[in-house]
Amino acid sequence: MAKDIKESEFTLEVMQSEQPVLIDFHAPWCGPCKLVAPMLEEISKERPQLKIVKVDVDQAPGLAQQHRVMSVPTMVLYKKGVIVGTWVGLRPKPALLGEIDKALA
């Protein structure tokens, strides 16, 4: 299950995580973000080795700026505290999973 995090939790939840972390930068007013959310819930069940967190760009503008988020949804994949992938916009689940797998290989 994807966990909503605040800026104050970023270091613990992402940078210090032993497992890869996919961050979903989203906003409550974003239509495509509402379509991504259930897909990420499915992925979190199918890939327990992948931690998924959500960041509301309106509530955490510093994190959004730090990651150069210009539009939502934007997904950023971290592995051992390093960004290994970034994807902007809505994409089909198989495509996203393929890109995640490629980035983690």
WOBEL-V244799 format. One record per helix or strand of 2 or more residues. SS is the DSSP state (h for helix, s for strand). FROM is the first residue (numbers start at 0). TO is the last residue. Records with the same first field share a line. If there is no record, write none. Layout:
SS: FROM-TO, FROM-TO
//
This chain:
s: 2-3, 20-25, 50-55, 73-78, 81-87
h: 6-14, 30-45, 60-65, 92-103
//
